[in-house]
Amino acid sequence: MVDKADTLKRLLEETPREMTPERDLWQGVELRLDAPKDSPRSYWRPMAIASTLLLALLVGKLSLGPTMPDAENEALIQTLAAIQAQHKASVDALSLTKRVDWRSSPYSQPVEQGIEQLRAAAKEIYEALKLNPTDKQLWQLWLWTQQREIELIKQGQKLPVDRDTTGEMI
């Protein structure tokens, strides 16, 4: 064992304390330090990774194909349709029991726009719910838009109305 220890000691003594590179590396380091950080080369790798993941997700989704809803989803979709019909009946009933013709109010335009926006949002949410009827947040959002539509119709019925005063005597 003495021979191995002596050999190791001799090899360590012969090993140089510093190593110098074959060529000067500082110029390359200096160029990289001065390079702009937002060069197009710096974005290709994250973009390639994101594109690959997106493509894999798309291929995976297409390969699964449309799934048949099970009995629970079918029941939720039927409940969804029943609530939609009930809401439409409520809105129709409110439009029949007008207290005043609030559309003649000078404030009716914002109310009309709000109602149309709520209806458009509710329609989009309804379509999303038919695809994913177990999403609780979509349910809450859909019911909220329906409630706000009814509240806005009721508020619209309380708007002040401009009365036509032509032909009245003072």
Phi and psi restraints in degrees (value plus and minus 20) as a CYANA .aco file:
   2 VAL   PHI     -84.9   -44.9
   2 VAL   PSI     -55.9   -15.9
   3 ASP   PHI     -84.7   -44.7
   3 ASP   PSI     -61.4   -21.4
   4 LYS   PHI     -87.9   -47.9
   4 LYS   PSI     -60.5   -20.5
   5 ALA   PHI     -85.4   -45.4
   5 ALA   PSI     -60.6   -20.6
   6 ASP   PHI     -87.2   -47.2
   6 ASP   PSI     -60.4   -20.4
   7 THR   PHI     -84.1   -44.1
   7 THR   PSI     -63.4   -23.4
   8 LEU   PHI     -82.9   -42.9
   8 LEU   PSI     -62.7   -22.7
   9 LYS   PHI     -84.0   -44.0
   9 LYS   PSI     -62.5   -22.5
  10 ARG   PHI     -84.9   -44.9
  10 ARG   PSI     -61.7   -21.7
  11 LEU   PHI     -85.3   -45.3
  11 LEU   PSI     -57.8   -17.8
  12 LEU   PHI     -86.9   -46.9
  12 LEU   PSI     -56.9   -16.9
  13 GLU   PHI     -90.0   -50.0
  13 GLU   PSI     -51.6   -11.6
  14 GLU   PHI    -100.3   -60.3
  14 GLU   PSI     -38.7     1.3
  15 THR   PHI     -90.1   -50.1
  15 THR   PSI     113.1   153.1
  16 PRO   PHI     -87.2   -47.2
  16 PRO   PSI     126.5   166.5
  17 ARG   PHI     -94.3   -54.3
  17 ARG   PSI     -51.1   -11.1
  18 GLU   PHI    -146.3  -106.3
  18 GLU   PSI     128.2   168.2
  19 MET   PHI    -135.3   -95.3
  19 MET   PSI     116.5   156.5
  20 THR   PHI    -131.6   -91.6
  20 THR   PSI     118.3   158.3
  21 PRO   PHI     -87.8   -47.8
  21 PRO   PSI     139.7   179.7
  22 GLU   PHI     -86.7   -46.7
  22 GLU   PSI     -50.3   -10.3
  23 ARG   PHI    -154.3  -114.3
  23 ARG   PSI     145.7   185.7
  24 ASP   PHI     -95.7   -55.7
  24 ASP   PSI      99.3   139.3
  25 LEU   PHI    -112.9   -72.9
  25 LEU   PSI     -32.0     8.0
  26 TRP   PHI     -84.6   -44.6
  26 TRP   PSI     -53.9   -13.9
  27 GLN   PHI     -82.2   -42.2
  27 GLN   PSI     -62.1   -22.1
  28 GLY   PHI     -85.8   -45.8
  28 GLY   PSI     -60.1   -20.1
  29 VAL   PHI     -85.3   -45.3
  29 VAL   PSI     -62.8   -22.8
  30 GLU   PHI     -84.0   -44.0
  30 GLU   PSI     -59.4   -19.4
  31 LEU   PHI     -85.1   -45.1
  31 LEU   PSI     -58.3   -18.3
  32 ARG   PHI     -90.4   -50.4
  32 ARG   PSI     -52.7   -12.7
  33 LEU   PHI     -88.3   -48.3
  33 LEU   PSI     -54.0   -14.0
  34 ASP   PHI    -108.2   -68.2
  34 ASP   PSI     -27.0    13.0
  35 ALA   PHI     -88.9   -48.9
  35 ALA   PSI     121.9   161.9
  36 PRO   PHI     -85.2   -45.2
  36 PRO   PSI     122.8   162.8
  37 LYS   PHI     -93.2   -53.2
  37 LYS   PSI     -45.9    -5.9
  38 ASP   PHI    -122.1   -82.1
  38 ASP   PSI      18.2    58.2
  39 SER   PHI     -92.2   -52.2
  39 SER   PSI     132.4   172.4
  40 PRO   PHI     -80.4   -40.4
  40 PRO   PSI     -46.6    -6.6
  41 ARG   PHI     -85.1   -45.1
  41 ARG   PSI     -49.0    -9.0
  42 SER   PHI     -96.0   -56.0
  42 SER   PSI     -36.1     3.9
  43 TYR   PHI    -117.9   -77.9
  43 TYR   PSI     -33.4     6.6
  44 TRP   PHI     -86.5   -46.5
  44 TRP   PSI     -58.7   -18.7
  45 ARG   PHI     -86.7   -46.7
  45 ARG   PSI     -70.3   -30.3
  46 PRO   PHI     -82.1   -42.1
  46 PRO   PSI     -56.8   -16.8
  47 MET   PHI     -86.9   -46.9
  47 MET   PSI     -59.0   -19.0
  48 ALA   PHI     -86.3   -46.3
  48 ALA   PSI     -59.9   -19.9
  49 ILE   PHI     -85.9   -45.9
  49 ILE   PSI     -65.7   -25.7
  50 ALA   PHI     -83.2   -43.2
  50 ALA   PSI     -61.2   -21.2
  51 SER   PHI     -84.6   -44.6
  51 SER   PSI     -60.2   -20.2
  52 THR   PHI     -84.6   -44.6
  52 THR   PSI     -63.7   -23.7
  53 LEU   PHI     -84.3   -44.3
  53 LEU   PSI     -61.2   -21.2
  54 LEU   PHI     -83.9   -43.9
  54 LEU   PSI     -62.2   -22.2
  55 LEU   PHI     -84.6   -44.6
  55 LEU   PSI     -61.2   -21.2
  56 ALA   PHI     -84.7   -44.7
  56 ALA   PSI     -60.3   -20.3
  57 LEU   PHI     -84.4   -44.4
  57 LEU   PSI     -63.1   -23.1
  58 LEU   PHI     -84.8   -44.8
  58 LEU   PSI     -64.7   -24.7
  59 VAL   PHI     -84.2   -44.2
  59 VAL   PSI     -60.4   -20.4
  60 GLY   PHI     -83.7   -43.7
  60 GLY   PSI     -61.0   -21.0
  61 LYS   PHI     -87.8   -47.8
  61 LYS   PSI     -60.8   -20.8
  62 LEU   PHI     -89.2   -49.2
  62 LEU   PSI     -53.7   -13.7
  63 SER   PHI     -92.5   -52.5
  63 SER   PSI     -46.8    -6.8
  64 LEU   PHI     -90.6   -50.6
  64 LEU   PSI     -55.6   -15.6
  65 GLY   PHI      53.9    93.9
  65 GLY   PSI     157.2   197.2
  66 PRO   PHI     -89.3   -49.3
  66 PRO   PSI     116.9   156.9
  67 THR   PHI    -119.1   -79.1
  67 THR   PSI     124.7   164.7
  68 MET   PHI    -101.5   -61.5
  68 MET   PSI     110.2   150.2
  69 PRO   PHI     -88.7   -48.7
  69 PRO   PSI     121.4   161.4
  70 ASP   PHI    -101.6   -61.6
  70 ASP   PSI    -197.0  -157.0
  71 ALA   PHI     -82.4   -42.4
  71 ALA   PSI     -57.8   -17.8
  72 GLU   PHI     -85.3   -45.3
  72 GLU   PSI     -64.8   -24.8
  73 ASN   PHI     -84.2   -44.2
  73 ASN   PSI     -58.0   -18.0
  74 GLU   PHI     -83.3   -43.3
  74 GLU   PSI     -61.0   -21.0
  75 ALA   PHI     -85.3   -45.3
  75 ALA   PSI     -59.2   -19.2
  76 LEU   PHI     -85.9   -45.9
  76 LEU   PSI     -58.0   -18.0
  77 ILE   PHI     -86.1   -46.1
  77 ILE   PSI     -58.5   -18.5
  78 GLN   PHI     -86.3   -46.3
  78 GLN   PSI     -59.7   -19.7
  79 THR   PHI     -83.2   -43.2
  79 THR   PSI     -60.4   -20.4
  80 LEU   PHI     -79.4   -39.4
  80 LEU   PSI     -65.7   -25.7
  81 ALA   PHI     -85.7   -45.7
  81 ALA   PSI     -58.0   -18.0
  82 ALA   PHI     -86.0   -46.0
  82 ALA   PSI     -61.7   -21.7
  83 ILE   PHI     -85.7   -45.7
  83 ILE   PSI     -59.2   -19.2
  84 GLN   PHI     -81.5   -41.5
  84 GLN   PSI     -64.4   -24.4
  85 ALA   PHI     -85.1   -45.1
  85 ALA   PSI     -60.6   -20.6
  86 GLN   PHI     -84.7   -44.7
  86 GLN   PSI     -59.5   -19.5
  87 HIS   PHI     -85.3   -45.3
  87 HIS   PSI     -62.6   -22.6
  88 LYS   PHI     -81.7   -41.7
  88 LYS   PSI     -60.2   -20.2
  89 ALA   PHI     -84.2   -44.2
  89 ALA   PSI     -59.4   -19.4
  90 SER   PHI     -84.7   -44.7
  90 SER   PSI     -63.5   -23.5
  91 VAL   PHI     -84.9   -44.9
  91 VAL   PSI     -61.3   -21.3
  92 ASP   PHI     -83.3   -43.3
  92 ASP   PSI     -61.3   -21.3
  93 ALA   PHI     -84.2   -44.2
  93 ALA   PSI     -58.4   -18.4
  94 LEU   PHI     -86.6   -46.6
  94 LEU   PSI     -56.5   -16.5
  95 SER   PHI     -92.4   -52.4
  95 SER   PSI     -44.4    -4.4
  96 LEU   PHI     -99.0   -59.0
  96 LEU   PSI     -51.8   -11.8
  97 THR   PHI    -118.2   -78.2
  97 THR   PSI      34.8    74.8
  98 LYS   PHI     -90.7   -50.7
  98 LYS   PSI     112.9   152.9
  99 ARG   PHI    -100.6   -60.6
  99 ARG   PSI     -63.3   -23.3
 100 VAL   PHI    -160.4  -120.4
 100 VAL   PSI     144.4   184.4
 101 ASP   PHI    -104.4   -64.4
 101 ASP   PSI      65.1   105.1
 102 TRP   PHI     -90.0   -50.0
 102 TRP   PSI     -31.5     8.5
 103 ARG   PHI     -91.9   -51.9
 103 ARG   PSI     -35.8     4.2
 104 SER   PHI    -107.3   -67.3
 104 SER   PSI     -19.4    20.6
 105 SER   PHI     -96.7   -56.7
 105 SER   PSI     127.5   167.5
 106 PRO   PHI     -88.0   -48.0
 106 PRO   PSI     -34.1     5.9
 107 TYR   PHI    -118.9   -78.9
 107 TYR   PSI     -11.6    28.4
 108 SER   PHI     -94.3   -54.3
 108 SER   PSI     -47.8    -7.8
 109 GLN   PHI     -80.2   -40.2
 109 GLN   PSI     -67.9   -27.9
 110 PRO   PHI     -82.4   -42.4
 110 PRO   PSI     -55.3   -15.3
 111 VAL   PHI     -86.2   -46.2
 111 VAL   PSI     -65.0   -25.0
 112 GLU   PHI     -80.8   -40.8
 112 GLU   PSI     -64.1   -24.1
 113 GLN   PHI     -82.7   -42.7
 113 GLN   PSI     -62.5   -22.5
 114 GLY   PHI     -82.1   -42.1
 114 GLY   PSI     -62.5   -22.5
 115 ILE   PHI     -84.3   -44.3
 115 ILE   PSI     -63.5   -23.5
 116 GLU   PHI     -84.5   -44.5
 116 GLU   PSI     -60.3   -20.3
 117 GLN   PHI     -84.7   -44.7
 117 GLN   PSI     -61.9   -21.9
 118 LEU   PHI     -84.1   -44.1
 118 LEU   PSI     -60.6   -20.6
 119 ARG   PHI     -85.3   -45.3
 119 ARG   PSI     -61.5   -21.5
 120 ALA   PHI     -84.5   -44.5
 120 ALA   PSI     -62.8   -22.8
 121 ALA   PHI     -84.7   -44.7
 121 ALA   PSI     -63.3   -23.3
 122 ALA   PHI     -82.9   -42.9
 122 ALA   PSI     -56.9   -16.9
 123 LYS   PHI     -85.6   -45.6
 123 LYS   PSI     -64.0   -24.0
 124 GLU   PHI     -84.3   -44.3
 124 GLU   PSI     -62.4   -22.4
 125 ILE   PHI     -85.6   -45.6
 125 ILE   PSI     -58.7   -18.7
 126 TYR   PHI     -80.6   -40.6
 126 TYR   PSI     -63.2   -23.2
 127 GLU   PHI     -85.0   -45.0
 127 GLU   PSI     -59.5   -19.5
 128 ALA   PHI     -86.8   -46.8
 128 ALA   PSI     -56.4   -16.4
 129 LEU   PHI     -87.5   -47.5
 129 LEU   PSI     -54.2   -14.2
 130 LYS   PHI     -84.2   -44.2
 130 LYS   PSI     -50.5   -10.5
 131 LEU   PHI    -101.0   -61.0
 131 LEU   PSI     -51.2   -11.2
 132 ASN   PHI    -158.1  -118.1
 132 ASN   PSI      57.1    97.1
 133 PRO   PHI     -93.3   -53.3
 133 PRO   PSI     -25.0    15.0
 134 THR   PHI    -116.7   -76.7
 134 THR   PSI     -17.3    22.7
 135 ASP   PHI     -98.9   -58.9
 135 ASP   PSI      87.0   127.0
 136 LYS   PHI     -86.4   -46.4
 136 LYS   PSI     -57.0   -17.0
 137 GLN   PHI     -86.8   -46.8
 137 GLN   PSI     -57.9   -17.9
 138 LEU   PHI     -84.3   -44.3
 138 LEU   PSI     -60.5   -20.5
 139 TRP   PHI     -78.8   -38.8
 139 TRP   PSI     -69.0   -29.0
 140 GLN   PHI     -81.5   -41.5
 140 GLN   PSI     -62.1   -22.1
 141 LEU   PHI     -85.8   -45.8
 141 LEU   PSI     -60.8   -20.8
 142 TRP   PHI     -84.7   -44.7
 142 TRP   PSI     -66.7   -26.7
 143 LEU   PHI     -84.4   -44.4
 143 LEU   PSI     -56.4   -16.4
 144 TRP   PHI     -83.6   -43.6
 144 TRP   PSI     -64.4   -24.4
 145 THR   PHI     -83.5   -43.5
 145 THR   PSI     -56.7   -16.7
 146 GLN   PHI     -86.5   -46.5
 146 GLN   PSI     -62.6   -22.6
 147 GLN   PHI     -83.4   -43.4
 147 GLN   PSI     -62.0   -22.0
 148 ARG   PHI     -86.6   -46.6
 148 ARG   PSI     -54.3   -14.3
 149 GLU   PHI     -83.1   -43.1
 149 GLU   PSI     -65.6   -25.6
 150 ILE   PHI     -84.3   -44.3
 150 ILE   PSI     -62.8   -22.8
 151 GLU   PHI     -82.5   -42.5
 151 GLU   PSI     -59.5   -19.5
 152 LEU   PHI     -88.7   -48.7
 152 LEU   PSI     -56.5   -16.5
 153 ILE   PHI     -84.0   -44.0
 153 ILE   PSI     -63.1   -23.1
 154 LYS   PHI     -84.2   -44.2
 154 LYS   PSI     -60.1   -20.1
 155 GLN   PHI     -86.0   -46.0
 155 GLN   PSI     -57.3   -17.3
 156 GLY   PHI     -83.4   -43.4
 156 GLY   PSI     -52.2   -12.2
 157 GLN   PHI     -91.7   -51.7
 157 GLN   PSI     -36.0     4.0
 158 LYS   PHI    -117.5   -77.5
 158 LYS   PSI     -16.3    23.7
 159 LEU   PHI     -87.9   -47.9
 159 LEU   PSI     128.1   168.1
 160 PRO   PHI     -89.1   -49.1
 160 PRO   PSI     124.2   164.2
 161 VAL   PHI    -133.5   -93.5
 161 VAL   PSI     117.1   157.1
 162 ASP   PHI     -97.4   -57.4
 162 ASP   PSI     102.3   142.3
 163 ARG   PHI    -114.4   -74.4
 163 ARG   PSI     121.9   161.9
 164 ASP   PHI     -98.3   -58.3
 164 ASP   PSI      95.6   135.6
 165 THR   PHI    -119.1   -79.1
 165 THR   PSI     -11.1    28.9
 166 THR   PHI     -88.6   -48.6
 166 THR   PSI     114.0   154.0
 167 GLY   PHI      69.5   109.5
 167 GLY   PSI     -23.4    16.6
 168 GLU   PHI    -107.3   -67.3
 168 GLU   PSI     129.0   169.0
 169 MET   PHI    -117.5   -77.5
 169 MET   PSI     128.2   168.2
